[in-house]
Amino acid sequence: MVFIPINAASAGFSVILPLLILITLRGNILEVALAQTLYNSALIPAAMVWGFVADRFQTRAPLLVLNYAAFGVVFLLLGSYPSFGALLVIYTVYGFVAPSSAAASNLLILERFPAGSRASAFASFSELSVVGNILGLLAGFFWLLGHGSGGTVVSFLYVTAALAFLSAVGVAVFIRDPVHRLPRETIVRIPESLAVRLRHNIPFFLFRRPRVSWVRRSAQWLRREATHEVPLILLAGFLFSTATNLFNTSYIPYLQEARLTAASIFLVNLANNVGQAIVLPLTAGACQGNRMERVVVRATWTRTAGYVAVAGLAVFPILITGLARGDVLGTNLVAYGVLGVGAAFYGTASSLLLFRSLGRRNPGSLLGANSALGGLAAVLGAAASGVLSFRFGYGMTFGTSATVMAVSVPVWYLAIRSFRERGNGEAGHSAPS
């Protein structure tokens, strides 16, 4: 239960941050995109550093306490010093701190539960995360209901800070490190653990120290494996992440420009998380066996359709809804809820497909490449989103997101065909270590 408040804080903060820039600081999409780009840029080196710390010191609960308390401090600082310059610095620091607990929470589950109970433990962990997200967005909705002023937006940061500190205290009081520790590599040997870890959208590097030679050997290996399924899966994931960041960076600024209140924007984001919560328990069963191949394609098409719908709303709000631009709340609730459903199925299916293709390959190099590409996609997607929306409008950004997402579908088909041709992944070159 100690994970619920921190997830509530993180979910609420993810919505309040762009609103802080747009409403309190009277900024625009370019400033939102700049903040998001700096945050995403901090994640990659931070993931390497915190991975080394986790391996070197073998700590679990202390890293969680550090992470949650640091989040609380970040939220308090943003509430106390609401200027754009301070926000950029503080939000970048937030990006550096964010990966510090990602591996620790997974390892605590692996170390505390026997092999037969781990699947249900990770399922419960995922459900608690979603419940926390929903509660955080509900808190934001009711806090801002009837208000859209900058002061009300800032004051909600103190709510998120209190929630973060509550989790930090809960971990300090109730959680102790297990006597027997497992290496961080254990995460990639269990599909449920890997799926949860990748769903954090935080880079994951298994090597203990960054090595320049890893980049060179990985590039050589990718050239050898260019027609095999793993590079194709990495490319599909890169396209998916690029499209997602293109869309997400501009979505809240679009809703705010469409004259939705701050509370309504929280409600739209709540629809996305409710959609995920409804279908998440169903995703594992839907992805059993080779059905995960169909699921990942259908989920990608679902996301594409959702982006097309929102692009249409941004360009032709009256034509599509018959309502004024400021009255598109209901349609966005449905569209973003559907996008949440697609995200839940995609997250499970794509993680399982990547796990299936690891085979005898070196998981550290593969997951490192996957994380590096995901980090690059996040940075490029956020930066491009700001420029496209500022220069050409939100419809262009969302349409571009839909196009990039759709392009990943044939890449998935090629990856699936390549896997089958290789005899279920039994053959192939070894990845660089």
N, C-alpha and C positions, 0 to 999 in steps of 0.2 A: 504493500500500500504506500510505502514511502516514495514510489516512483510517480504516483498520480499527481501530487502538487507540482513537481518539476516539469512534467509534461504539460500541465495546465499553464504554467508560467511561460514555457517556450512557445506554445501555440498562441497564447494571447499576445506575446511580444512580437511574433512574426506578422501579426496584423497591425498592431499598434505602431510599429516602427515606421512603415511608409506613411501612416496617417499623421504621425508626429512631424514628418518632413513636409507633408502636403498641407496640413491644417495649421499646426502650431507655428512652424517655421516658414509657412507660405512658399514652399519650394515647388518643384515641378518634377516631371518624370526623369529628366536628366540627373537630378540630384538623388532621386530614389535609386536609379540604376548605378550611379557612382558608388553609393553606399553598399549596394548589394555586390558590386564587382570587387570592392576592397575586401568585403567579408569573405567572398568565395576565394579570393587570392590568398587569404591567410590560412584557409583550411588545409591546403596541401602540405606546406612545411610544418604546420602544427600537427598534422596526423603523423608525420615521421617522428617528430620530437616526442610526442606522447606515447607512441608505440615503443620507442626506445626506453622511456621512463617506465612503462608497464613491464617490459622485459627485464630491465636492470634491477628494479626495486621490488618486483613481484607484489605490488600492493593492489588492493581492490577497493575496500571501503574508504581509505583515505583519499583516493583519487575521486571517488564519488562526492565526498564531502567538499573537497577542493573545487570541483566543478560546479556544484550547486551553489556553494557560498559565493564563488566568483560571479556566477550569473546574477545573484542577488545584488552584489556590489555594482555590477554593470548597469542593472536596471535603476538602482538608486542614483547613480551618477548621471544617467540620461535624464532622470526626472529633476535632478537638482541643477543641471547645467544645460538647458535646452538651446544649444546653438549648433549650427550646422558643422562648424569646424570641430567642436567637441564630439559631436555625434559620429563623425567619420573616424576619429581616433578611437573612441570607445567601442564602436561597432566592429572595427577591425580587431581590437583586443578580444572582443566577444568571439570572433571567428577563430582566434588563436586558442582560446580556452575551450571552445565547443567540443573538440575531439577527445578531451582528456578522460572522459568517463565512458566512451563508447565501447571499448573493449572490456573495461572492468565490469560493466553490468552483465555482459554475455558470459564472462568467465565465472562470475559469482554463481550463475545458474548452472553452468557446467560442473562446477566444483561441489555444489551443494546437493545436486540431484543425481540419483543413479541413472544409468543409461536408459532403463526402461521408462523413466518418468520425465526425461528431458523434453520430449516432444510436447507433452501437455504443459510443462513448465514454460516453455518458450511461447506456446499459444496463449497462456495466461498473461505472460509478460507483454505480448503484443496487444492483447485486449485491454490491459490496464493502461498501456500507452495511449490507445485510442480513446478510452474513457477519460483520461487526463486531458487530452486534446479537446474533447467535447466540452468538458467542464470549464476549461480555460476560455473557450470561445463563448460559452454561455455567460460566464462572468463578465467578459467584455461587452457582450450584448446588453446585459441588464445595467452595467455600470454606465454605458453611454446612451442608454435609451432616453430619447427626448433631448439629448445634448449632442452638439457637434463642435463645441468650442475647444480652442487649443488647451485651455486649462484642464478641461475634463479629460482630454487625451493624455496629457502629462500625468495627471493624478492616477491613471490606471497603471502606470509604471510602478507605483508603490504597491499596488496589488500583486503584480507579477513578482516584485522583489520579495514580498512577504511569503508568497508560495514557494519561491526558490529556497529561502532560508528555512522554511518548514521542512522541506525535503532534506536539507543539509543536517538539520537537527535530528530528524528521524533516522537517517543513516548513522549518524554518530552514536545515537542511543541504542538502536536496535540491531545493527548489522556489524558483524565481526568477520574478519578474513578467515577463511577455512584453514585448517592445519595443513592440508595437502593441496598444493597449487598445481595447476595445469599450465603448460606452455601456451602462449597466445595462438600458436599454430593449430591448436585443438579446435578453434572456432570454425576453420574451413573444412574439417573432417565430418561435420554433422550438418546436414542440409538445413534443418530448422534454425540452427545457430547462425549459419551463413546468411540465410534469408533475412533474419532479424537484423543482423549487423549491416547488411547492404541497404536495408530499408531506412536506416538513419540518414542516408544521403551525405555521409561524411567519408572522406577517403580512407582507405584501409591498406596499409603497407605492412607486410610481414617481415621484411628484412630489418635487422637490428640497427644498422647504420646505412644511411644513403651512400651509394657508391656510383661514381660516374660511369664505371665500366658496365654497370647493370643496364644503363640506357643503351649503350652500344650493342651489347649482346642481345638485348631484347629486340632491338631493331633488326639485327641479323636473323634472329629466330622468326620474327614476324614475316620477313621476306620469304623465308623457307616455307612458312605455313600459310602463305597468302591465299591459297585456294582451299584451306581447311576451315573447319567451322569456328574455331575459337576467335581468330581475327575478325571473322564476320560477325560473331556475337558481340565482340568489343565495338565494332563499327556501328552495329544496330543500337547498342546501348549509348554510344556517343551521340548519335542522331536523336534518340529519345530524350536524353538529358539536355541537349541543345534546344530542342523544341520546347521542352518543359520550362527551362529557364527563360527562353524568349517570352513565353506566355505569362508565366507567374510574375516576372518582374514588373510587367505593365498592367497586370489585371486589377490590382487594387487602385492604382492611379486612374485607370479607366472607369472603375465603379465610382470613384469620387468625382470624376469629371461628369459622369452621367447623373450627378446630383443625388446619389444615394447617401443617406446619412451614415455617420460612422457606425451606429448600431446596426443598420441594415447591412453594411459591409461585413461586420462580424457574423451576421446571420447567413450571408451567402457562403462565407468560409465554413460555417457550421454545417451547412448542407453537404459540402464536400467531405467532411469528416464523418458525418452520419452515413453517407453513402459507403464509405470505406468500412465503417463499423458493422454495417448490415451484412456485407458480403465477405468480410475478412474470414470469418469462421468457415465459409464455404470454399475458399480458394484452394486449400490443401487437397480436399477431395476432388475438386474440379481438375486439378493438375496431376492426378495420379497417372503413372505410366506415360505413354506417348501423348496423352491428352494435353499435356503442358504445351506442346507445339501449337495446337489449335488455339489454346487459350491466349498465348502471347500475341498471336496475330490478331485475334478478335479484340483483345484489350487495346492493342495499338490502333486499330480502326475505330474503336470507341472513343479513344482520346482524340483522334483526328476529327471525327464527327463533332465532338464537343467544341473543338477549336473553330471549326467552320461555323458552327452555330453562333458562337460569341463574336466571331468576325462579322457575321451578318448583322448581329445586334449593334455592333459598333458603327457600321457603315449605314445601315438602313433600319434604325430602330422603329420608326413609325410603320414602314412597310411590313416588317416582320411581326410586330406585336400589336399594331393598331393603336399604340399609346405613345405618349410623349417620351422624349429621351430620359427624363427623370423618373419614369414609371415602369422600368424594365426589371424591377426586383424579382417578380415571380419567374420570369424566363431565365434569369441568371441563377436563381435558386435551383431550377431543374437542370440547367446546363452544367453548373459546377458540381452538382450532386452526381450527375452521370460521369463526369470526369473523375470524381473520387472512386466510383465503382471500377472504372477502367484502371486507375492507379493501383488499386488493391490486387486485382487479378494479374496485372502486368508485373508487379513487384514479386509476387510469389512465383509466377511462371518463369520469368527471366532469371531469377536467382537459381531455381532448380535446373534450368537448362545450362547455366554456367557451371553449376556443381557437377552435372552429368558429364560435361565435356572436360572437366579437369583431368579425369582418368589418371594416367601415370605421369602427367606433366607436373612441373613444379608449380604448386598453387601460389607461392609467394610472388613469382614473376607475373603470373597471369592476373592475379588480383591487384598487384601493383600497377600493371598496365591499365587495367580496368579503372582503377581509382584515378590514375593520372589523366586518362581520357575524360573521365567524369568531371574531374576538377577543371580541366581545360574547357569542357562544354559549359560548365557553370559560369566561368569567367566570360567566355565569348558570348554566351546567350544573354547574360545580364547586360553586358556592355552594348551589344547590338540591339537589344530591346529598347534601351533608352534612346539610342540614336534614331532607330526606325520610327518609334512612336512620336518623338519630338519633331522629326522632319516630315513624316508622311502620314501620321495618324495611327490610332490604335488598330483600326481595321487592317492596315498593312502588316502590322506586327503579328496579329493573330492569324492572318492568312498565311504569313510566312511560317509561323509555328505549325500550322496544319500541313503545309507542304513538306517541311522537314520531317514531321512525324510520319507522313504517308510514305516518304522515300525509304524509311526504315523497314517497311513491310516486305518489299522484295529482298532486302538484305537478310531478313529473318528466314525467308523461304530458301535462300541460297545456303544459309547456315544449317538449316534442318536437312536439306538434301545432302550437303557435304558430310554431315554426321552419319547419315544412313549409308552413304557410299563408303565410308571408312570402317564399316563393320562395327557400329556402335562405339566408336572412339577407341578401339583397342590398339590400333596402329598409330604410328606418327612419330615425329621427332620429339626428343625431350626438350623442354623449355630451358632457358638459361637460368642458372642459379645465382 
